[in-house]
């Protein structure tokens, strides 16, 4: 069959459509012309030149050519001047760079020679810098406030610090501030106040854990309500201020008050409570306050905040754990576990079970595993994450989440340094009757937990601390240098491994003769490994190492027996070296 003839589509349009298109084009051109008029875009007019009828036409043309030549000459001169300036600058920069390189090289040589002579500046996070700043505060202050945690007041006392203040002379006074009394039963607080006031004047205090900053006060919204009622309340500040102002009047001069103590006892929080606003940074971690900070309460009293006392490593594990010497976020989980074990062993088991709402446990590890299962802290495969759970428990006990209390000693046995004469000197200049009345008022005003809801704790006694910079023993120089130590250890291990590399001896061939004849022929091939250049290869002397070498040689010889087709296949019966 013949195909039908294909016709091209006609380009003819209806008149209506054609006129419509023409109209649209005209409108578009009109619109473009209007926009061009608004923009003021006009074609540059051509220079009409000098009319031929004008007089002196030739002279005018010569002047115009001369102007053009002058302009071109000026442009060329400017260009040459710019190039010269750029060359000068490049030469100067090259000279400066060469001089700096020489200075750096000379400085490196001189520093390499004088490394042993010069001393590095102390890091702010180092223990020595903490001790140095603490001694500055003790020397500058007229009155020293030793802050104690009401849950374990005896464990927060540092005999070295108390002896340094009492034996310093210069009419220095030492006051004890019993902080965090809201976490302890009422009867226990009264017992501790009666016990401590026999040695030094003692003030009952409850500091504010969160103070409203200026930034927090300005950015208030109606719908976003935050309850600061419990965290911003503080008690005992009026009593302490009256005591310090009264002592300042007796001295007829402005006094400086140093606030010292172990970590997480509330030193900076007490200063914030006395000031009525956030003047010092606060935190649960050790080392928030790294240097001496001065805060003016009024014209007569000036507070000095200090870094925490460094506990001596000879203390018991309980003292180190509760004084936050063990870093919860540190890499050594064994130290954290040891601290948690010591804390739980010093507590009442039934009260710990009631507080954490867990069943009976045999040892602290089982306690941590039960608590991790309850809180959903599990590793891969449902295994309880004991390490992270131990860190959380330690943070709870060093912070203000766990309510526990310790009993004061039965018999009053004061340490040897505060003699009766020293105790009388420390109490001079203070209104002790008014202080006792104010302490009872603060204790009555607070809401205390019941003994049933808190945990009974056995205190380990006073905690020894290091105050002098010379007696400090740095743990691996500084906390920040832990990575460099680990890198050096890894390098030493690599060197030891390289020294242990060996070549297999001919004695292996005797063991291989018991196998097939094919294996005999190929066992003569000695498998050697490259050792580090400059180090000799050693033969294995240990029989275990010889057996391991025999097995490796057998596996290698077995792989050599295989044909080329089976090289790519993995054999699960052999261990590849």
Steps between C-alpha positions, in 0.01 A plus 500: 500500500614850427575719793291813533678819401621689808415869490693765685307703750379828350633827636186688419322655792160639550475874484388522862812320623737693273365839606518395863871410467580828326322692774700324771828580321407869475415511869830336588701750293311789658575366846872466420515858369332633816748320727791629291366856536472462878853369523623782282697261283579681177741427224824699524497780248779507251751781515401729215856630481610842385294633212696564184381863485651577845806727504837361627384142449853363450633663818216355708566152363871526588415607859267203538769256381755656739256452793457134411877447488545668843232281656661185360844606631354567847334157505827326405694691770243404765516138391881496528487661846251236619722219377802647681305531827382136472857383447621694806225350716581147384870548582418633848261209572761249383760655734255494795410135437866401485568684828205334680611154379851565635364621835278192534790268425722676754220497759444126457872434544520714814180346646635151432817587695323670791216249541648354816571842650171684436180411685167469324217724625250317718172392344190650659350152540807359678497419870801724567320807365200414722726488807671826401168684466374350828807628684442846350147501647622383843772767512271784386196422719434625855217251560501149348168319446546122480189365325379157614238273346236434769465140380861420595649798691792306646602370157504859365741629765865532399740489797789644294294810409372555853852469640637743239236763594531460878881503499535785245461779756401848397160475676347277230160353583359163393124443472318179403200526265270196510346508151222285344309461829178445303626151397544376859245422775438778751632311806821415316564868413456606863740226617769614256458866596544413868805288417680749273436820700726366778802538268419790262200731447256316269226647277206297365446582133290397201634652177308561180594249231365718214516879509314715249746679277433835331450322169241269659306794648474695174379212282181405689195365320152438638448156348845368598488460878801365686473414870795660678335480843718221641823562306512879563420486872788553743509509879768617742635784284375774736662325797835468320492861376425631851786293641750629242383863523521488880856369481587774247375769742721365777802520268408852370604411145386313191545122527561230240320168546640189327268208420680163490406132501497174310325468160119512478441631852345826369771768528394706198129447580550658846658811342211522249249470786672777698516724193137426402585431137725281290850641552702174471465202269375181664501136389509137611833421334834562666701801388225752412679764713862497379634819655433754775188710435412815695134596561413822689198467730527855632767757582618310808486134387665339200454126424780294344399184314768230475557174312427179687742325734683207339450186710803289574508166310576320829137549612248216498299418187180638660661836575643527147168402338285747699748785466477469118868423458397210273403661171166339396566569132857367514622208293577273800167331581663272759568798731137614471374147576729480802364829633136392455574166671653682797200735530243217494700293751488797746119535476199317637402234247125517572491879461689481168246244374211726612656811343571345159194266513692185405496144640763346729855481366809309612777742400537852349544359146162327522353826634631688194372235258150503659489880490616504136226253404239707680604826331547338159876555473586193293777419257470298181333164569318623814814502720472762783737795456669494843772759417261780400267412785788534747577846363137608547485366856824680588366828357180461704695453824746786440213728393184582696272222374559236769396586857731327746629588847779400738506507879753715692763314705382380840785650702634850436862443393626823343813486284830602665548836321201698643605551861268670750687826450459481120129418533451805722689719248281376213181585693610857583319778314186295426162514674458126569164531685342679205658243264344210693157664487526566124609140434195364683275733297645381168466134602136555600417689179618220267314185398722202584470140376402226743761242610297226329524670158878563523794258511718446809869530413815409694750785473869420442622796712697805394639514147867586461574763238807647330529877527867562425602501135820302561315199646263457205546185293365555148325203340678476166604871521153641414151379417534635148816299429330159522495459123874556462572237765284243324671576167845443655383169649370387159834589337687296763270201441559521124877504556476193723294317237752585231784368718314168545479438124699191405594257227401136521789260563582166339374315808145535366583262215541206743142544622374523143655164397212316667259639240484422126808507273363799308484698820864399574629655180315827544568533875862577414386841381580735785242772558680818600359825620651841460627646824558866576825632340781515751351223721620139493260212450479252786409131503214390725617346824156428648352156396154661469638745243661207310165318484329812373770536233452134396126548459555813290749321273258209455216733404723683251628175346144370474399813311796455263385140414169628360460545125453841346122453457444460874703805608199733508289262714514554878590190702352509851735223622811720474605807695646767276795691636 
